[in-house]
Amino acid sequence: MGEHCSGDLKVRVVKACKLVIQDNTMTSDPYVIIKLGKQKHHTRVLKKNLNPHWDEELKFHIKDISQSDCRSLIAEVWDHDTLSRDDFMGSAEIDLKPLLQEAHLMAKGSKKVVAKSSYNCLEKDSYILNQDGRIVQEVCLKLGQVESGLLDLILEWHPRH
């Protein structure tokens, strides 16, 4: 891996499903916070929805992928409350190292599997693809610290040359 490679990481927050109920109305008002190092972005709040579909793109600038704070992405799901603190609905972490490594190694049209394991938050195997020079990984993450919840993201790495 190029030690001082920089670029942009686009994170498309696609959807969530099977989220936990947080409100007295037997639903939730979810939004997602994505963190990468000191950078943090969030989606809009979707009212009364346990299976929200955001389809929102969040962009992170990475100056040097060798920095330790750029190696993992944290996704948190929260329930928006107007009169009290927002409620935590789960979180997941994804290791970016496989995606960033593949940016330098993959031929166009090739793919690599990242297997679901007890060491990651993947709900199922994930694939890293080189789509015409764009390095893309679709992930389905199992939310931790809650009874249920899945979060679908599409990661796209754009190195600067």
C-alpha positions in Angstrom: 0.0 0.0 0.0 1.3 3.4 -0.9 2.3 4.8 2.5 1.3 8.4 1.9 -1.6 8.0 -0.5 -4.4 10.5 -0.2 -7.9 10.7 -1.7 -11.6 10.8 -1.1 -13.8 8.2 0.5 -17.4 8.4 -0.5 -19.8 6.6 1.8 -23.3 6.0 0.5 -25.7 5.3 3.4 -28.2 3.2 1.5 -30.7 1.8 4.1 -31.2 0.1 7.4 -33.6 -2.6 8.4 -34.9 -4.4 11.5 -34.1 -1.4 13.7 -35.1 -1.4 17.4 -38.2 0.5 18.5 -37.2 3.6 20.5 -40.3 5.7 20.8 -43.6 5.3 22.6 -45.3 5.3 19.2 -43.7 1.9 18.5 -41.4 3.3 15.9 -38.2 5.4 15.7 -36.9 8.5 13.9 -33.5 7.2 12.8 -30.4 8.9 11.4 -26.9 7.7 10.8 -23.6 9.3 11.9 -20.5 8.1 10.1 -17.1 8.8 11.7 -13.6 8.6 10.2 -10.9 9.8 12.5 -11.9 13.4 13.5 -14.3 13.7 10.6 -18.0 13.2 11.2 -21.0 13.4 8.9 -24.7 12.4 9.3 -27.8 11.6 7.3 -31.1 13.3 7.6 -33.7 12.1 10.1 -36.4 9.8 8.7 -39.5 10.0 10.8 -41.4 7.0 12.1 -39.4 4.4 10.2 -37.8 1.1 11.4 -36.6 0.2 7.9 -35.4 3.6 6.6 -34.0 4.2 3.1 -31.6 7.2 3.0 -29.6 6.8 -0.2 -27.3 9.7 0.9 -23.7 10.2 0.0 -21.2 11.4 2.6 -17.7 12.4 1.6 -14.5 12.1 3.6 -11.1 13.6 2.7 -8.1 11.5 3.6 -4.7 13.1 3.6 -2.7 10.1 4.4 -4.1 6.5 4.5 -1.2 5.4 6.6 -2.6 7.4 9.6 -4.2 5.1 12.1 -7.3 7.2 12.4 -8.1 6.5 8.8 -8.1 2.7 9.1 -11.6 2.2 10.3 -15.0 3.7 9.7 -17.6 3.8 12.5 -21.3 3.9 11.8 -23.8 4.8 14.5 -27.6 4.8 14.2 -29.5 7.1 16.5 -33.2 7.9 17.1 -33.9 11.6 17.0 -36.0 12.9 20.0 -37.2 16.5 20.2 -37.8 16.7 24.0 -35.0 14.5 25.3 -31.6 13.1 24.3 -31.4 11.1 21.2 -31.4 7.3 21.7 -28.6 5.0 20.6 -29.8 2.4 18.1 -26.6 0.5 17.5 -23.2 0.8 15.9 -20.8 -1.0 13.7 -17.1 -0.6 12.6 -15.6 -1.5 9.3 -11.9 -2.0 8.7 -10.9 0.1 5.6 -7.5 -1.6 5.1 -8.8 -4.2 2.6 -10.5 -1.5 0.5 -7.5 0.9 0.6 -5.0 -2.0 -0.2 -7.0 -3.2 -3.1 -6.9 0.3 -4.7 -3.3 -0.3 -5.6 -3.5 -4.0 -6.5 -6.7 -4.6 -8.5 -7.0 -4.8 -12.2 -10.1 -3.4 -13.8 -13.0 -5.7 -13.7 -11.6 -7.8 -10.8 -13.1 -8.5 -7.4 -12.0 -9.7 -4.0 -14.1 -11.1 -1.2 -14.0 -9.9 2.4 -15.5 -12.8 4.4 -17.9 -12.4 7.2 -16.2 -13.5 10.5 -16.4 -13.1 14.2 -13.7 -10.4 13.8 -15.9 -8.0 11.8 -19.4 -6.6 11.8 -20.3 -8.0 8.4 -23.7 -9.6 8.2 -22.6 -11.4 5.0 -19.5 -11.6 2.8 -18.6 -8.4 1.1 -17.0 -7.8 -2.3 -14.4 -5.2 -3.3 -14.7 -4.4 -7.0 -12.7 -2.4 -9.5 -15.4 -0.8 -11.7 -13.6 1.1 -14.4 -10.9 2.3 -12.0 -13.4 3.0 -9.1 -12.7 0.8 -6.1 -16.1 0.0 -4.6 -17.2 -2.2 -1.6 -20.8 -2.9 -0.7 -21.3 -3.9 2.9 -24.2 -5.0 5.1 -23.3 -4.4 8.7 -24.8 -6.0 11.8 -25.4 -3.3 14.4 -23.9 -4.1 17.8 -25.0 -3.3 21.3 -28.7 -3.7 20.3 -31.1 -6.6 19.8 -31.3 -6.2 16.0 -30.5 -3.9 13.1 -28.7 -4.0 9.8 -27.1 -1.1 7.9 -26.2 -1.2 4.2 -23.4 1.1 3.0 -21.5 1.4 -0.3 -17.9 2.6 0.1 -16.0 4.1 -2.9 -12.3 5.0 -2.8 -11.0 7.7 -5.1 -7.2 8.0 -4.7 -5.5 11.3 -5.7 -2.7 11.0 -8.1 
